[in-house]
Every structure is written in C-alpha cells, then in structure tokens.
Amino acid sequence: MKYSFQDLLNIMATLRSPEGCPWDRQQTHQSLLPYLVEESHEYIDAAQADDKVHMAEELGDVLFQVVFHSQVAKENGDFSIDDVVQGICEKMIRRHPHVFGDAKVDDSKGVVRQWERIKAQEKNNLPMAGKSAMDKVSKSLPTLARAQELQRRAAKVSFDWTEAEPVFDKAVEEFSEFRTEMQAASPENRNIERMEDEFGDIMFSLVNVARHCGFNAALALERANSKFERRFRVVEQMARDQGKEMKDIGLEGLQELWKQAKKKVIASVARQSIGL
C-alpha cells in the first residue's frame, strides 16, 4: 500500500486522539525536543556513511517529529502543519528571486549575498530590529556548532579577518597560552579553571580555522570520532586474535597495532569506494 503525506498527518492525529496512544497523547513540545535532536543526529550518521536505505528511514523519523510538533501546536491553537508549509514556501520563493522572479545572480556566491540581503531586510521589518547580531544564535545548538554560528554571524557584520593567515596565527597563539598556563605549576597545583578557559580559546580558534577553510568543525570532529572508533575496534580484534587483552600488550605494542589497523581501515574504505 502506498501512503501519502496526508496519511502521515492522519496517523499522527489518531495517535494524539482520545482513542490513540497514551504515550503520544502526553507529549509536549519540551518533552519531544530530545527526540528531534536524536533523530537528526541519526540521519547525519546515515548520511556520513552514505547509507541510502537508512538515510530514507531516518529522514522519515525527522519528518515525523516535525509532524508531531505541528500536531501538538494545532491542538494548542498555535499553528498547524499548513502554517509550517505555507511559511517555508513563502520564504523560499521570497529568498530566490533569481528563480521565481526577475533578479539576476552570477554564481552561488551571488546567491548567498542576495539571500543575506533579503534576510536582513526581513529582519529590519520585525519588532526585534536593532538588537544584537547574536540574538538568533540558538543556545541549544551543540557547542561546536554554536561556536561556528557565533563566528559566522560576527563575520556578517565585518567582525572577522579577511585573510586566513591571522586566523591560523591566532590558533597558534591560543595553544601557546594554554601551554604556558599548563607549565606554570606542578600538576597538583595547576589552576584547572584557568587551563579550561585557555583550552576553550584553543577550540574556539580552531572552529574559526575550519570556518575560514570552508568546512564545518562539528562534522569534521564527528568524522574524526568515527575514524578513531573504527580503528580502535580493529585494534581490539587484533589483540583478541593474539589471545591477549589490550592492557597486557603495552603502549609500544598497541601503537604498532594502531598502525596496522590504520592501514586495514584505509584499505577497507578504498575497497568500499570502488564497490568491491
């Protein structure tokens, strides 16, 4: 049987009805927020793995959360899924005059400049006009994503370096300051709060490096996490194959296994990329 978007809306309404599911009926916008975050991250995992089947499944889960929140809002008399669709359609048409109107742009950079210009005009007509450029940066964003968004919005009002070199220099400077703080006292007498402050500056500056290089710092770290996990699992298996526990192999032996695991993982990824 083929289902439609309207079928999904009907299913959601039924789940929230008096004859529906007790768990679904008791949910609120606040109680649902963790699920929206979780489903979004699961889609990101599937997309990074280029797993098309799970990408479709996880997008369905994300869509269900959108429909769920819209149903709750409708019951509260706030808005409906129709308002959500109407709003995003109007926004996309309004912000793409080069597609739906007579405006002309030369390339994707021109599209971005036009988008930001239209967005600024929209905000100038809102009651909040004139407030801080930071006001629209969500405090619930994951830490790295929020750092990059703070920097992006600061750059929009020209609070940014125009070249990459000073961005790299700043990262090196922050690392030097952290090292100085770390070496200033013996381990038992270190000022952990001060070290944490300096370490935060390192991370913030590295996010800025990523932004200037044109990629997302959070996704880069996620890829690094996944890479480390894959290689670590291979090392674990290699240790088991030797009939040993990792803790009994020693650091030098583990480093050698790590090098071998790295080669195995790279070879495996290469084979997958060519469909072997």
N, C-alpha and C positions, 0 to 999 in steps of 0.2 A: 504493500500500500504506500502511495506517495503522499507525504504530508506537506502542508504549506505553512507559511509564517502565521497565517490566521489560526491554523490548527494548534501551533505552539501557544498563541495567546489564549485560546480556549482551554488548553490543558492547564495553563497557569491559573486562569480564573477558576477552574474546577478545583484545583489543589487548594486554593485560598477560600473556597466556599465553605459554608457550614457543614456540607456533606463531604468535604475534602479531607486533606491530610492534617492531623493535629500539629505536626511539626511545622509544616509550611504556613499554617494559619497564625502561628505565634511569632513568626519572624518580623523584624523591623529593619529599617534602613541600617541602623547601627549594628544589629546582630548579623546582618548579611555581609558587611564590609570585608571580614576576613576571607570569605569565600570568593569574593570578586578578585581580591589580591592573589589568592591561591590559584584560581583558575587562569588568571592572566600569566602567572609565572609558569604554570604547566604548559600553556601554549608556547611561551618563549622557549622552554626546554625542547618541545617537539620541533619548533621551527629551527632551532640551532642544530638539532640532529637531522634536519631535513627529512623528518618522518611524516610523509604526506597524510597517511591514514590518521595518525594521532593529531596532526595539525587540524584536520577537519573536525575530529571529535572534540578537541579542546576549544576550538572556536565556538562550537555548539554550546559548550559549558559556559563560555564567556557571554554568549548571546542570551543564554538562559538567565544569567544574573542580571543582564540589562532588562529583560522582560520582567523578572521578579521585582526589581526595584520600581519599575514603571507600574506594575500592578498594585504594589503597596501604596505608591503615590496616588494612583487613581482612587483607591478606596478612601484615602485621606482627603480627597478633594483638591489635591495639589496640582497634579498634571497626569497625563496619560502617555502611553507609547506613541499615540498620534502626535502629541506635542513634541515628543523627543524627535520623531522622524521629521516633522514639519520644521523644527528648529535647525536640524543639521542640514536639511535640504536647502533651506533659505541661506544658511551660512556658506555652504559650498558654492552655490550659484553666485552669491554676492562677492565672494573672495576669488572667483575665477572669471572675471570679466573678459579675459582673453579667450575663454572658451564659450561662455554664454552671452558675451556682449561684443563690443567693438574695440576693446583695448588691445594693444599690441605689446608683446614681450619677445625678446630675442632668444633667451635661453632660460634654464632652470634658476639661475641666479636672479634673473629679472623677475621670475615668478615669485621667488622668496621676498624680494624687495617690495613688490606690489602687495603681496599678502600682508606683510608687516605694516605697510602704509594704510591699507584698508582696515586692518585690525586696530591700528592706533586711532583712526577716525571714528571707529565704532566706540572705542573706549572714551573718547573725548565727549561723546554724547550721553554717557552714562552718569548717574549721580555721583559715582566714585571718582570721576575725572579729577586729576590733580594730585592724587595720592601717590604713594611710593611705587616705584617700578617693581619692588619686591612683593607687593601685596598679593599678586596672583600666583606666587610660588607656593605650592601646597606643602604644608608642614608634615603631611603624612607620606610624602614621597620617600622611598628608600634613600638612605644617606648619600650614597654616591650620586644617584640621580638628582637629588635636591641640590647638591653642590654644583653639578653641571648646569642645572637650570638657573640657579642664582647667578652664576657667571655669565650665562647666555643673556639673561635679562640686563645685567650690568653692561654688557657689551653693546646692547641695543641703544643705550644712551651714551655710547662712546667712552665708557669707563673700561678700557681694555687696551692692551698693546696691539699695535697694528702689525708687528712682526713677531715671528716665532722665537727668535733668539733670546730676548729678555724673559720669555716665559720659561725656557729651559734654565736660564741663569737663576731665576727665582727658585725653581725647584732644587737646584744645587745648593743655593744659599740656605733654604729651609732645612735641608738634610744636614748641612754643616752646623747649623744652630742646634739641631737635635743631638748631634754627636757631641758637641761641646757641653751641652747640659748633661748628657749621659756620663761623660768622662769627668765631670766636675766633682764627683764624690764617689766613695766606695758604694758597692751595690746595696748595702744595708742602710746607707744614709742618703740615697738619691731622693730627689723631690719628684715623686711619681706624678703628681698633678702637673708640675711644670713640664715634665717629659711628655706627658699625654698631650698637653697644649701644643708643644713643638711638633709632635708626631702628627697631630691633626693638621697643622700647617703644611707638613710634607704631603699628606694625602690630598689636601685641597689644591695645592700647587700642581700635583700630578694630574688631577682631574682637569685642570686648566691646560696642561700639556696635551691631554687627549682631545680636548675641545678644539684647540688650535690645529691639531693634526687632522681633525675632521671625523673622529670616531667617538663612540660612546664609552665612557670609562667603566660604567657598570657592566655593560655587555663584555668588555674586554676582561674584566675581573671574573665574570661568570665563565668565560672560556678558559681562563687560567685555572679556575676551580675544577672544571670538568677534566681538563688535561691532567692536573695533578691526581685527581681521583682515579682516572683510568690507569695511569702509570703505577700508582700505589697498589691498585688491585692486582696488577701484573706482578709486581714485586712480591706481594703476599703469596700468590700462586707459585712463583718460582721458589720461594722459601719452603713452601709445603712440599714441592716436588723434590727438594733436597732432604725432606724429612726433618726440617728444623723450624723453630719458632723465630720470628724476626728479631726478637730481643736477644737471641743467643748468637746471632750472626756477627754482630758488631758493626760500628758505623762504617768502617772501611769496606767491609763485605757488602753492606747494604748499598753503599754508593756505587759499587761495581754492578750490583743487581739493577740499580736505578738506571744506569747507562744502558744496560741490556734491555730493560723494559722500555726505555725511550725509543730504542731502535725498533722494537717489536710493535709498539703503538703506531709509530710513524709508518712502518711498512703496512700495517693493517689498514690505516686510514687511506693510504695510497691505493691499496687493492680495492677498497670500497668505492673510491672515487672513479675507478675505471670499470666498476661492475664485475669484479672477479669474485 
